[in-house]
Amino acid sequence: MAKGLVTLFGGSGFIGRYAARRLVEAGYRVRVAVRRPHLAGEVRLAGAPGWVDIVQANIRHKASIAQAIDGADAVVNLVGILFEKGPQSFEASQRDGAINVAEACKAVGIERFVHVSAIGADPDAQADYAKTKGEAELGILDILPSATILRPSIVFGPEDDFFNRFAAMSAHPISTIAPFLPAIGGGVTKVQPVYAGDVADAIANAVSRDDVAGKTFELGGPRTYSFKELYEFIGETIDRKRYALPLPYIIAKPMGLTFGALFRYVWPLSSGILGAPPITGDQVELLKTDNIVADQALTLADLGVTELETVEAIVPSYLYRFRLYGQYHQKSETA
């Protein structure tokens, strides 16, 4: 017997696929609400037939939200974007959309609402990403004081856009000629990468527990790293020595603004062929602040997640494909 039904907005994304699996394992049926259901078939593998359903919904459209949460016992919002493209702005996707979901939950009496935000969320932040995340948190708690806020640091796993991106840059033919990776601000910014499976455990526990209502938790892994340290780790893992090339903020910011504008307004016309921008002005702004768990914050341990996976244990299992000979590569002694 299922414990109940959980509607998972953005459930076909990177974290969402882990969260759906953990929720099913915890005994919940999961309704995955996504903009394009025809591209979300993989998430059905999170559970046996009948345990995972996929519906169309857009958190910018209130009517579709109401349909997606009909009959649900709990709601999880995972929707977020790393850069703006077309109508998908930070304000619409991360602030207004999250508030729309909270209002819909309140209208039908759903009090168990878990919102996945980000470390650094602050309505007074200079970066629009962090600013809209912070505004969303304030709006949600004003509407639904029982909501639980989860703020992860950088999330890693086989499908991540962090370690995979820098490994791909390191493996690019150009890097053979110029073995450097851009270290914005000198690469001293600290991050606390957390495994996607541990974040999913936190989500499932937040849905299940009554004592987390109205609380905010910051989710970080067992160790902090500077960007330079992570570059060194990636280079050693894929056996491609790369050096951090310091890029001052004063140079990186205009570069990021240019890429951000190009990808926001040209991206929709290119049907996504351009992929993701290498950096945006907003991301440069984010890199001015460490992305680590605050000293006095409630953490994964407070959610009952105590055995955390490490970068060193997980990341090599999926970066091997960036080695010169993939899984058959023999690491050099000088790596």
N, C-alpha and C positions, 0 to 999 in steps of 0.2 A: 504494500500500500504506500502511495506517495504521501509525503508530509504536506504537500501543497504545490501550488503553481507559482513559479517565479518568472516574471517577464524581464528579459535581458535586452536592453537597448544597446545596439552596437555589438551584439554578441557574436558576430561573424569575424570580428577583428582579431588582432594578435592576442590580447589578453582575454577577449571574449570566449575564444575556443577553449582555453584552459578553464575559465570560470564555469562554462556550461558543463564540462566534464566533472568538475568538482561538485557542482550542485546536484547533478544526477547521482553521483556517488554518495552524496549526503542524503539522498532520498527524495529530492524534489523533481517534479516535472518542470521542464524549461521551455518557455516560449521566446524564441529569438526574434526580436523586432529589428528589421534592417531596411534600408532604402531599396536595395536590389536583391530580393530573395533568390533570383535565379543564379546569383553568384555566391550564394551562401550554403550550398549543398553540403560542403565538407563538415559543417558544424553538426550535422545530423549524426555523425560518427561518435559524438560525445555520449550517446546513450543508445539503449536498445530501442527498436521501433515502438513508437507511442510515447516515449519519454522526452523527445525533443521535437518541437514544432517550429516552423519558420513562418513569419507573417511580415507583410509589408507595412512599414511605418517610417515616418520622417518626423523627427522631434521639432521641426519648424512648423509642422502642420498639426494643430490641436486635435482635429477629428481623428486622425490616424493614431494618435497617442491613446485616445479614449478607447478605440477598438482594441489596441494592443494590450491594454491593462485590464480589459473586461474579464472578471472572474479571477484575477490574480490575487495571491496572498501577499506577495512581496514584489518589489521592483528594484532593479539594479540599472544604473545609468553609466555606461562606459564610453559614451560618445565624446570624442575629442579629435582635434586635428593638429598636425605639426606645422602646417603652413596653409595659407589662405589660397583658395582657387575658386574663381567664379563666384556664385552666390554663397559658397561656404566660407563665411567670415568667422573670426573668433567670436564676435558678438552674437551672431546668429546660432552657431553650432554649440559653443561652450557655455555661453551665458543664458541667452534667451531660450534655447532648447531645453537646457537643464531645468530652468524655472517653469517652462511649460509642462514638463513631466511632473514636477512637484505639485503644481496646481491641479493637474489631472488626478494625481493620487489623492490629494485632499478632497477633491470633489466626490470621490467614490468611497472614501473612508479607509484608504490604504495608508497605514502609518509606518510600515516597515519598508523604508526606502534607503538604499545604499548608493551613494554617489561617489564615483571614482574621480578624484581631482588630481592634484600634483603638488609635490613639495615646492614651496616658493609661491603658492597661490596667495595673492595679496591684491585687494582692490586698489591699492595705491602704487602698485608696481609700475615701472616704466615700460616693461615689455607687455604688449597686448595679450600674449598668451597667458602670462601669469595674472594680469589684471582681470581678464574675463573669467579665469578660473576662480579668483577670489570673489568677484562679484556674484558668480553663480552660487558659491558656498553661502554667502550672506543671504541671497534671495531664497535659497532652498530652506535654510533654517528659520527664516522669518515666516515662511508658508507652512513648513512641516518641522516643528522643533524636534520631532522624534527621529529625524533623518540621521544616518551615520555617514560621516565623510572619511574617505580613505585617500591619503596623499602618498602615492609611490614616488620614489626617485626614478632614475633610468631603469627600465624593465628589460631584462635580457632573456633570451631563449632562442631556439633554432630559427624562428621567423623574425627576429628583432631587426630594427632598422639602425642599430647602433654599431655593434661589433661587426655585423655583416657589411655595413657600409664602409667602415674604415679598413676592413680586411680586403674588400674589393678595390679600394683605392690603392692599397699597398701592393696588390697583385697586378695592377694595371701596367701595361708596357711602358708608359711614361715614367712610372716610378722606378723602373730599372735604370733609366738614364738619370733621373733626378730623384734620388731615394729620400724624399721628404714628405711629411704630412703637415698640413697647416695647424699650428698651435695658436689659436686665437687668444690674445692676451698673455701669451707666453706658455699656455698649457698648464697653468697652475690651479685652475678652477677644480674644486673637489666634487666628486660625485660618489654615490653609495648604491651601486647597481644591485637590483633585487630580482630574483628569479621569478618568471611569470607564474610558475606553479605555486610559489609561496604567496604571491598576490592573490591567486585564485583561492587558495586555502583561506586567506583573510576575508575574501568576499563571501565564501560559503559560511564561515563562522559568524560574520556580521549579520547575515540573513537569519541564522539559526538562534542567535543569542539575544536575550531581552535586555541584558545589562550594558549594551553598547549604544542604546538610543540617545541621540543628541550629542554624541561624542565624535571627536576628530582624532584620527590615527595617522601617524607618519610611517611609511613603510620603506625601510632601507635594508640592504643586505648586511652581512656580517663584517664588511670591511669597507673603508673609504679609499679612494684612489684619486690622484690628479690625472688630468688628461695625458700628461707626458708618461705617467706610469702605465696607463692603459695602452698607449701607443707601443711602448716597449713590450708589454705582454702580448699584444697582437702580433708584433713582428717576430717574437720568439716562437709563438704558437704556429705560425704559418711558415716559419723559417725564411723570412724576408726582412732583413734589417732595414728599418726606416728611421729617420731622424726627425725630431720635432722642429719645425721651422717656425720660429716666433712670428706672429702676425699681429701687430698692434691694433687695438680697438679702433683707433682713428682711421686705419686703412680698411679694416674688416667691415666696419659699419656701412660705408657707402657701397662697398661691394655687395653686402647682404641686401641692402635696400634695392639695389638694381636687380639682383636675381629674384628677390621677392616680388617686385612689381612685374617683372617679365613673366614669371610663372603664374602669377595670379590672373593676369589679363590675357596672356597668350595661351596658357595651358588649356582652357576650355576649347579654344579653336583648334588645338592640336590633337584633340581626342585622347589626351593623356600620354602621347608619345614622348613628351619631354621628361616624364617621370617626376622626380622630386628635385627641388632646387638644391644645389650644393650647400648653401647657407642663406639665411634671410637676415634682414636687419633686426628682426625681433629675436631671432636665435642668438645673434651676437650680444644683444642686450641681456639675455638670460645667462650667458656665459660670464657675466661680470659678478655673479653671485654663486657661492657654493650651493650644490644641490644635495644636502645631507640632512639627516634627521636632527631636529633641534634637541637640545639637552633635556628639556622638561616635557617633551612630547610623549603621548601614548604611542606605543609601537606595536610591531607584530607580536611580540611576546604577550602584550596585554590582550591580544586577540586569540591567544592560545597557539600561535605558530612559533615554535621555538627551535626546531631543527632546520636551519636555513641552508639552502644550497649555495655554494660559492661559485664565483666566476671561474676559478681555476678548475673546478670539478666539471662544469657544464660546457663552457664555451669551446674548449678544444674539440668536443664531440661533434660540433657542426662547422667549425672553421677549417677543418682539414681539407675541404674542397678548394681552398685558396692556396694550398701548397703547390709547388711546381708540378708534382706528380700525384696530387690528390692523396688518396688513402695509401698509395704505394710509396709515397715519398719518404726517404730516409734523411732525417735532420742532420745538417752539417754540424761539426764540432764547434764551430765558431759562432753559431746562432745564439 
